[in-house]
Amino acid sequence: MDVSKDGRIVKISERARNSIDWRRRTPKKTGIVVGIDFGNTFTGVSYSHMNDGEMIDVVKWPKHLNAYAKVPTVSLYKTTDEKSFVDWGSAAITSYKRSKNDRVLVRDYKLHLFDQGARGRLEHSLYLTDVFTQYIRSIHKYILDEVNKSHGFSAESIPMHYCITVPEAWTLPTRELVLRCYVEAGVILQTPAPNMTVITEAEAAATYCREHCAEFETLRDGNVFMICDGGGLTTHVTAFRVDDSLGVRQFVRLSSSHAEDCGSDVLDQKFKELMLRRLEGLDVDAKPQRQKALETLVEGFVEIKCQFDSSSRDETKHLPIPMGLDVKELDPTPSWLEDEYMSLSGQELCDAVFEPVVGRIEELVREQSKKHPDCACMFLVGGFGSNKYLHRRLMTLSEKKNPSDGVIQKVVMVHKAELAVARGAVIYGLKSAAQQSRPFL
């Protein structure tokens, strides 16, 4: 039953109670579990109410115009004496493009956390921990605002449990440093905190695959499986063994490999290098409009990158040439110029852009396959894990079944691959919050 505005008692039908609108209007005060996948290039966030387990992905971000579900891990600061924070995520990139005067766009600060010697000052006398803390503070505030808007009650009024993901390679001191930043950001009150759990990125991805991939159900006790987590600048390949000995499906980490020179952003870098070779003889840096036109041209590669697969090798792509690039000043006129378009053969894109990156990932896979020659399944996660060309190449590698390289029986592109780690963190956090287990580092 419910009470109307004039005080009458109104019966609520069971159908109404089960509707999405009803669930969103009704406060769920049993608590919320938030999974945060802090990445070097992008950060992903998902959350769930503890009483129903419904997974909700945060996909709308401030001034985020593309369809990608994660938000850029970037921060914008002034370079003047006060070094004040300006903005974060997509909004920071948009603001920086409008005006670069006395401003600096800070990127890749997750990589600095790997290097203990680089944890002090960044460029322009900014401090790594200050930048990281401010970014987490901004993410957290936005999550709370989204919960308030979506569900009609104050997120501050209900218990919040957080599960954050960290790289396997981070040492205990690094993890403690990160948790102290979460305290400074106002996410938790202390460390260790009863409402925060830490899990490695690979374990979070494996947890998601266990719960949401039909292929995981076919695995047997003792089977080896791999997680290939392709990001913006780095790719990690981790081997696990299925363990059903306790009557509950678990997994044990065996080994891992990673590289910092392969990922989706590296494809962009390779494509930009290809463009500069094509524009050789044109001084791009001579005019600001040429620089902006080149950035626009590189941004046009995003659509090609998403759709590119093994069949694209025999195709020809056409990119519109942005105004201001002045390609008609090239002498002689380049053969790739067709009206106002640049023609690109699929073979050239394979050789110059995709192969150097995908080939490096194949090396990581082979490295793990030699250690664990019989792999029942490989799951592709992360933003680059949803790349069609990478999927096809790894499938081809598995089909060769070369005993010296090991055997991978199946390669699976996971649904919502870019959010697999954040979603896995939520699943793990739900269990931890329900059991009220102590957080681990």
C-alpha positions, 0 to 999 in steps of 0.5 A, a space after each residue: 500500500 501507499 498513501 496519496 497526497 490527500 491522505 488516502 491509502 492506495 494499493 500498489 499492484 504487484 505489476 507496478 512494484 516490479 516495473 523499472 520506474 517503480 524500482 527507480 522511484 523507490 529508495 533502496 536503502 540496503 546499500 550500493 556497491 560501486 566498482 571503479 576501474 581506474 585506467 591509464 587512458 580511460 576509467 570505467 564505473 559500474 554500480 549495483 544495489 545490494 538488494 537486487 544485484 541489478 548492474 548499472 553502468 555509468 555511461 553518461 559523463 560530462 561533455 562526453 559526446 562519443 558512444 564509448 562507456 568510459 571516461 578519459 583519465 585526464 585532468 586540466 590544470 592552470 600553469 600559473 602560480 596557483 596551479 589550480 584544477 580546471 576540469 577532468 575527463 572529456 570536459 577537460 579535453 574539450 576545454 583544452 582544445 578551446 584554449 591551451 594558454 596557461 593550461 596543461 592537460 595531464 595524462 598517463 598518471 597511472 603509469 607514474 604510480 608504477 615508478 616509485 621514483 616518479 611519484 613526486 612532481 609532474 610537469 609544471 610542478 604538479 604533484 602526482 598524488 594531488 592530481 590523482 586525488 582530485 580526479 578520484 574526488 571528481 569521479 566520486 562526486 559525479 557518481 553520487 550525483 548520478 545516483 541521486 538523479 537516477 533514483 530520487 534519494 540522497 546517496 549520502 543517506 545509504 551505505 556505500 561500499 566500494 571495490 576498486 581495481 589495481 594492477 597485479 604489478 602494484 606493490 603493497 606500498 603503492 596500493 597503500 598510497 592509492 588508498 590514502 588518496 581515496 581518503 583524501 578524496 573523501 571516498 572513505 574515512 580511513 585505511 583500511 576501510 570496512 566499506 572498501 575492497 581491493 581486487 586486481 584487474 585480472 581477477 575482476 575481469 575473471 569474476 565477470 567472465 565467470 558470472 556472465 560468459 556461457 563459455 566459462 560454464 563449459 570449463 572443468 576443474 583444473 582447466 587453464 583459461 586466460 584473460 587478455 585485457 587490452 587497454 589504451 597503452 598497455 595490455 595484460 595477459 593473465 593465466 588462471 586455473 579453475 578450482 572446484 575443489 571446495 564445491 564452489 567455482 573459484 580460480 587461481 592465478 598462475 602467471 601473467 605478462 604485460 607490455 606498455 607499448 600496445 593498446 588502442 592509443 598506440 594504434 592512434 599513434 601509429 596512424 598519426 605517424 602514417 599521416 605525417 609520412 604521407 604529408 611529408 613536405 608539408 610543414 604541419 607545425 607552421 600553421 595552427 590550423 594545420 595542426 588542428 586539421 591533422 588532429 581532426 584527421 587522426 580522430 577520423 581513424 576512430 571509426 575505422 579502428 572500431 570496424 577494421 577486421 581481417 576482411 578489411 585488408 582487401 578494402 580501401 578506406 576513404 577519409 575526408 580531408 579537413 579544411 586547413 590541412 592545405 594538402 593541395 600545396 603538396 608537389 607533386 600531387 599525391 596519388 592518395 588524393 581523390 577529390 577531397 578524400 584521402 584513400 587508404 588501402 587496408 593492406 597499408 593500415 595492416 602493415 603500418 598501424 595494426 600489425 606492430 601492435 597486434 603482433 606485440 599482443 601475440 607475443 604476450 599470448 605466446 609467452 603465457 601459452 608456453 608456460 601453460 600449453 593447454 588453455 581451454 579458453 581466452 577471454 578478451 576484455 578491455 576497450 581494445 579487447 573488443 577490437 575485431 582485428 585483434 580477435 580474428 588474429 588471436 583466433 587464427 593463432 589458436 587455430 594453428 595449434 602449434 605445439 611449440 606455442 601451446 594450444 588455445 582451444 577458444 578465443 571469446 570476445 566478451 560482451 561489454 568488454 570495456 566494462 568487464 573489469 568495473 562490472 567484475 569489481 561490483 560482483 566481487 564487492 557485492 559478495 564482500 559487502 554481504 559477508 562484511 569481510 575485512 578489506 585486503 590490500 
